[in-house]
Amino acid sequence: MNGGYWRNNDSDHANFLFEHAYRMNPDWVIYDDCDIRPNYLLRKSYRSILEQTDADVVMAVRVYLWGTEQYFPDLSSPLGEESGQGSLWAWRGNLDLWTINVPPAYDFRVGKKKIKDFREDTKCIEIPYPFCLLHYSWDDPDRVNEKIKYYRESGFIPNMLHPTVFGGELKPLEEWMRE
């Protein structure tokens, strides 16, 4: 309990799901938040992307949406750029990957080794635009204000700002960013 809010250890929850997935002996584990969905190009091509790579980890760009028709380009820059927002999307099921602390920024380990940077510490590829993950975390102004209040008061992100303060200029979604 923090600030009157229940806070479970999200890392424990993620690891519980990873353990369940590993027991099923998957070729790949695809992972993300419940408010993220692949764009239509990634949904259409994900199988061939995973089948054709020799990497162990796949990173993808998250496109941070405001509502359903706009996005924050400054938070959604293509991989390889200095401010790129690539995030872990999939890894081979035999990798033995786990989280080791709670968000807002998970740390990971493979076996007992802490991962500092997936790009340096694993065999990693980054799938570029136009493939992306659509992040619907700011879909409704009232819910945004509720989330900010929760993050601040629960201590989860005590200094949480409104996304329109830190996200930069909004732009209309491009066609390839659609679900």
N, C-alpha and C positions, 0 to 999 in steps of 0.2 A: 504494500500500500504506500503510495507516494502522492502527496498533495490531494488525498481523498480519492485517488484513482488506483485501481488494481493494475499492476504491471507484472506480467509473467516474463520469464526469461525466453525471449524469442529464439535465441540460439538453441536452447534445449528443444524447442518445438521443431526448428529446422532439422536438427540432428535426428530427432525421432522420425521425421519423414525420410531423411536420407537413409537411415538404417532400414526402414521398411522397404525403400526402393532397392537397396543393395541386396536384400534377401531375395528379391525377384530376379537377380542376375541380369540387369538390363545392359544393353550395348551402350546406351547413353542415358544420362539423367538430364532432363530439361527443367530448369528452375527459374522461377521469378515470383514477384509479388502477385497478390490476387487482383491488383488494379493495373496489371500490365498484360497486353496481348500483342502477339506478333502482327505486323502489317500483312496485307494479303500476299505480297511477294515472298515474304519469309514463310508464311504458312504453306504456300504453293511449292516452295523449293527446299524446305528444311531437310527432307529426307536425303536429297542428292547432296546438299552441303555436308551433312554428317557422314554420308557414305564415302564421299570423295576426299575427305581430309585424313591426314595421318597425325593430326594434332590430338592432344588429350583434352584441351580446354578450348571452348569457343566463346568469344566475346562479341557482343552486339551493342549498337548504339540505342540508347533510350531516347525517344522523342517525348519531351515533357509537354503535355497538352494543357491548355486552359479551356475548359469546356470540351466541346467536341469539334470545334471548327478552327481553333487557333492553337499555336504552339510557341514555345520560347526557344528561338534559334540559339541564343547564347548558352542555354543548358543542353542543347541537342546537337552539338557540333559533331561533324564526322570524325571517325577514328583517325588517329595519326596526327591530328591537329593538337596543338599544345593544350587546349581546353577540352579535348575530346572526352565524351562521357560514356565510353565503352564500359559495359558491365558484364559480369559473368552471366552466361546464358545456358551453356550446356557443358557437360564433361563426360568422359568415358566412365561407364559404370564400375570399372575395376580400379579407378583412381584412388579410392579411399580418402575422399575429400570430406572435411567437416568444418563447421563453424566453431569459433572458440570464444566469442563474446557476443554481446547484444548489439543490435542496430542503434543508431541510424547508420553506422558503417560497420558491417560485419568484418571480422578478420577470419581468415581461413587457415587450415592446415591440411597437408597431405601426409597421411601417416602421422608422424610426430613432428614433421618439419612445418614451421609457420611460413605461410606464403606472404611475402612482402609485396610482390608485384607478379600477377599471373603471367605477364608478358616476359618477365625475366626468369621466373622460378618454375615454369612449366612449359611444356610444348604447346604453345597457344597460337591460335589464329584469331584474327579480328575480321568479322564479316562487315563489309562496307555498305554505305547507302547504295542502292535504294532499299536494302534489307534493314529492318529496324524493329524495335519494340516500342509500342505505343503505351506511354505511361499516363493513365487516367486518374492521377491522384488529386487533381484540382478540377473536378467536374461540375461543381455547383458552389456559388459564392457562400451560401449559408453553411454548407458542409466544410468549406475551406476555413471559415472562421471557427467552427467547432473543432476542427483538427488542430488549428493553431493554439486554441485555448487548451486543448488536451495535452499537446506536446509541451507547452510551457508549464502548465500546472502539475503535470505528472512527473516532470523532471526528465522526460524522454529526450526532448530537445529544448532546454530551458530558454534559449535565446532565439527561438524560431521566429523568423520574419514572414510577412505575407509574401507569397511567390511573385506578386507584381512589383515588389520592392527589390528582390534579388535576381529575378529571372530575366530582366532586360525587356526589350521591345517585343511585343506580340506580333506574330505574322499569321496570315491564313494558312491552313494546312495545304500542302501540295498534294496533287492527286495520288502519288505513290505512297503517301503516308496513310492512306485509308485502310480500314479493316477489310 
